[in-house]
Amino acid sequence: MSRVAATRCTAWVVSVSGLLGLLLHPVGASEVVKGRPKYGRLGKANAVLLEVRAATPFAGKPIGDIPMRWLEVEVTVKASVPTPLRVKTFRVLVEQEVPEVIIVGQEVRELDVIPGRLGLQDWFPTKKGELLVVAFNGEAVRAAREMEPLSWGRSPEKVWHECEVFSRAVSREKKAVPAALAATIRKEKASLSSVFFGLVASTDRLLFDDKEVALAAAEYLREKKVPFWERAGVFDGLRAVVARDPVADRAIILAVIDLVFEAERNKSHPREIGNILMLLSECFFRDRPAACRPFINEETRKKLLRMVEDKKIVNDRRTEPLHEWLKVSTLVTLSGAAEGNSAASAPEQPPEEGPGSTRSRGANLWWVAALSGTALAVTGLVLGLYYGRRKAGLSAK
């Protein structure tokens, strides 16, 4: 390869790098998050409310010596989101484990089957009139193993309500709109569960990096109308994916601290409290900037420190980042401890903005890379033209 060709090739590569640097300059989730809503951990395209009409046994292929039954279940589509299905009735092949039978006195009882233990569809109802909410791709599926259950162990009506609420919030113009999602969480928080937040994560976990969505989620964690175990099962999924406003992190941490004290008042098992503290440490303190840590009053700090150092509650090294933070006695001392041991009464810290902020530093690095690539591209093009003309001049002579 000649020197001119090599120079031009280098210029082309650097030009593309510079262009990509400009195009990939990160925008916040509040600016635009593209994509259709997705349902279930596998990201299925549709959520569907089904009603069982009939179940007919048939002969299937056994798996080893496992007692099984095979059913062809006819179901009716009651509703679907985000788009209505044209198919209203279809048949589904269901494989289930046969429960063991024991005799107690003169009574015959069936032992409960552990749902999904063998990868079978023990979660699929087979009695006429029963409802279920599932997620799948396309208009209909032939086998239940292609579906993902959403109402497993929950009220189908309640789960379906959450699917509808989620679909309305994120389906506008086929874009997930963080502002609409945050407003929905604030409006519907008393009726939401971990199912809703799981749908958000399935669609795009970057939505939790949006400040308003995270602040709305923090309000949800304080909603006493929602059972404690539902709220406690949500917060670890709210950790930032890339980066977000420290104000949002601080709000979530304060809400989780209140969850810890609520668990103590409810006389929860010490290990349950320890699990919350461990997840709090891992998700919101490990490798997170100091600006994301909230102010708490001295009484709250001492109480949390006592819990973290209690081996009956915590016996896990993953709480070390939280422990280190709590050990600093000069962290902050605020007058007027919150009523009910609530850490939420601590004054709000101003958001970290300006040239020294984490967000600003990250954006500056992207711009430096982009502009450097562009400058190198221009230099490469100039050198290519120079050597090209010089070669042409030498050839002419």
N, C-alpha and C positions, 0 to 999 in steps of 0.2 A: 504494500500500500504506500502510495506517495505521501510526501509530507503534507501536500495540499489536501489530499483526500482524508488523511488522518485528522488534520485540523478541522476540516468541515464536519467530520463524524463527531469529533469531540464537541464542537459547537452545537450540533444537533442534540446530543445527549444532555448537555448542560441546559439548553433551551427548554427541553421537555421537563427537566428537573425544576427549573425556575417556574415554569407554568404550573406544574403540579403543586409547587409550594404555595402559589397564589390561590389555586383552586381549593386546596385542602386546608386553607386557613380556617380553623375551627369556628363554628357558630354555635351559640348556645341552643339548648333544646327549646328555649322559649321562642327562638326565631323561626325554626322550621324542623319538624320531625316527619319525614316522609314515610309512607307505607300504610297498607290496610291493617285494620285490627286483626289480631290473631287470637286463637282460643286454645287453652290447654298448654301444657309444658312442651308439646310437640309442635305447637304453632299451627294448628289446623285453621282452615279458612272459614268455617261456619260453626256456629253454636246452634243446636237444634233441640227443641222441646218435643219429646216423643211420648206417645201413649200406647201401651200394650193392648192389642185387640185379641190375640189368641197365640197359643204356643203348642206346637205339634212335635212330638218326639220323632227322631229318625236315627238310623244306625250310622255311627261315625267311626273314625279310626281311633282306637285307644292309644294311650301313651303309657307304655309299660304295663304294670299291673295296677295303675291308679284307677279307682272306681270313678267312672265318668258318666255323664249323660249329655246327649246332644239334642238341641231343640231348634226348630225353625220358628222364629217369633215374628208374627205380623204386627207391624207398628204403624201408627198414624202420625204424620207430622202436624203438630199443633201450631208451631211457630218456628221461625228461624231468623237469625241475624248473622251478618249485616244485610243479606239479600234474601228475599223469599224464595223458597224452593218450589220448583214446578211439580215435583213428585209429592204426592200427598199420602200414599200408602206404599210400603215395600216390606219385603221379608228379609230377616237377618238370621244368619246361622250363629248359634250361641253354643259354646263349649263350657261346661261347668263340672266342678268336682261334686261327686255325690257325698253328702254328709254321712258320717258314721252314725249308726243307731245303737242306743243302749236301752236297757230295760230297767226302770226304777220302780220296784214293787210291781204293780199291775199297769204301769204307764210306760209307753214307748216314747223315748225322746230322741231328737236328732241333735248331735253335737254341732256347734257352730263351725262353719268352714271359714278359714282365714282367707278373706277376699284377695284374689290376685296372687296367692302364694305360688301357684304353678303357672302363672301367666295365662290363666283361664279367665273367663268372663263371669265370675261368680257375682259380680256387681250388677249384672243385667237382670232386671225384674222380669218375671214370667207370668204374673197373675194379671188377668184382664182388668183394665182400668188404671193400672199403676203407671206413674209418670217417671221419666228420667230425662236428664239434660246431658247431652253428649256433644263432642266436637268431632268433625270429620271433614274431609275434602270432597268436593263434587256434590252431585244431586242426591245420591244414595250410595250405600255400601252394601255388599253382599254378606260380609262377615263382621261380627261384632269386634273381632280383634283389630280391625282397622279404625275403630272408634276410640276416643279417649273420654272416659267418664268425668263429668264436671260436678254432678250432684251425688257423688259417692259418699254415703254416710251423712248426707245433708238433706234438707227439705228441697225438693225439686222446684217448688214454686218460688222459694226465696232465692235460690241460685239463678233461676231464670230471670227474676227481677234484676239481679246484679248484671247479668249478661246484657239485658236491654239497656240498663243505665249506662254501662260501659260503651256499648255500641253507639248510643246517641252522642256520647261525649267525644268519641275519637273518630267517627266516620264522616265528619263534615269535609266535603270535597276530597274524600279519600286520604285525608291527612290527620295524623294524631295531633290535635291542637292542645298544647299544655294549658293554656288559659282556660279552655272549656273543661278540661279534665280537673283542674284545681277547683273550679267553681262547682263541678259536680260532686267532688269529694266533700266540700264544705256543706253543700245542700243535702246530700244523701247520707252523710256519715253515720247516722244512727241506724241505717238499714244495711250497711256494708259489712263484709267479712273479708277474710283472707282470700276468698275466691276472686273478688274484684281486683285486689292488688296483684294477684297472680296473673290475671288477664292483662294488666298493665305491663308487667314484666315480660309476658309472652310477646307482646306487640313491640315494645322497645324499652329496654331498661334505662336508656338515656333520658327517658321522661322523668325519672326520679332525680336527675341532675338539675332540673328546672327549679328555681327558687320557690315559685308559687306552689308548684305541685308538692314539693317537700314540706313547705309550711302548712299546707292543707292536710298533709299526712300527719304532721305533728299534732294538729287539732284533733284528728281522728283518734290518735293514741290516748287522748284525754277524754274521749267521749264515754261517759260512764254508762250510757244506755247499751253499749256494745259489751258483750261478755268479756271478762278479763282475758281469758285464754285466747280469744280471737285477736285482741289487740297485741298480746304478747307474742303471737305467732306471726306478726306482720313486720315489726320494726327492723329485724335484721335484713330484710329485703330492701330497706330504704337507703342503704348505704350508697354513697356516690360512686358512679362508674368511672368517670374521668375527673371532674372537678365541679364544684358548685359554690354558690355564695356561702361563706362561713356562717352567716346569720341562720341559714336553713339547718346546717349541721347542729348549731347550738340549740335551736328550738327542738330538734328531734332528741338530742341528748337529755335536755331537761324533761321532756315528756317521758322518756324511758326511765329516768331517775324516779319520777312519780310512780311509774309502773312498779318499780322495785319496792317502794314504800307501800303501795297498794297490796302487793303480794304478801308483804309482811303483816299488814293489818288483816288480810284474809286468812292468815295462818297457813300459807302455802308451805309445801315441803321445802326444807332448806336447800336441797339440791335444785329445785325449780328456780329459787331466787338466784342461786349460784350460776345457773345456766343463763339467766338474763344478764347477769353481770359479765359473764364470759363473752357473750355475743356483743354486748355494749363495748367491751374493750377491743375485741377483734375488729368490729365493723366501723367504729367511730373514733378510736384512739390510736391504733397501730398504724404507723406510717402516715398519719394525718397531721397537717400543720397546726401549730399552736393556736392560730387564730380561730380554729374550729371548736375550741374548747370553751365552754361557757363559764360565767361567774356563778358560783354557788355560795350560800352563806356558810359560816363556820360550823353551825350545828349540823347541817346537811353533810358537810365534808367529813366530820368526825363519825357520823353514823354510817356513812358509806364505807369509810376506811375500816371501821370495826367489822362490817360484813365481809369485806374483801379479805381481811386477815383471819376471819373465823374459818377454821378448817372444816367445820361441819357444814358450812355454806359453800365455800370455794376451796377446791383442792386442784387447781388447774393453773399451770404457768402462763396460759394465754391471757390471764387477767393482769399480767405485769404492767402493760402500758397504762391501764386504769389505776393500778396500785401506785405507780410512780407519780402520777398526777395528783392523787389524793394525799400522798405523803408530804407534799410541800405545804407546810403549815402556813406559810405566808402567801398562799395562793390568792386568797382574798378573804377579808373579814367584813361582812355586811351586818349592819344593825337591823334588828327587826326580823327574826327568823320567820319563815313562811308558816302560816297556819296549816296544820296537818302535815308538817314536814315536806311541804311542796317546794321543790327547787325552782318552780316557775316564776316566783316573785322576784328573783334576782333581776336587776336592771338589764335591759337589752344592751348588748355591746354594739357599737357602731360597726357597720359592715366594712370589711377590709377592702378598700378601694385605693386607687392612686397608683403611682409608679412602682411602689414596693409590694403591691398585693400579689397573691399567687396567680389570680386570673390575669393581671396585667403582665406578670413575668412570662406566663405561658404564651400569651398572645404576642409579646415582643419577640420571643424566640422564633415563633412561626414566621413573623414578618422579616426578621433578620435572615432566616434561611431562604425565604422566597426572594427577597431583594438581592441577596448574595448570588443566588442561582441566576437571576436575571442579568446581574452585572457580568457574571462570568460568561453568560450566553452572548451578550453584546461584544465582549472582548474576543470571544472565539470567532464570531462572525467577522469582526474587523480584521483579525489575523488571517482568516481564510481568504477574504477579499484581497488583502495585501499580498499574500504569497501567490494567489491566483494571477493577479496583474503582473507581479514580478516574473513569474514563469512565462506568461504570455509575452512580456517584453523581451526576455532572453530568447525565446523562440523566434521572435520577429527579427532579432539581430542575426 
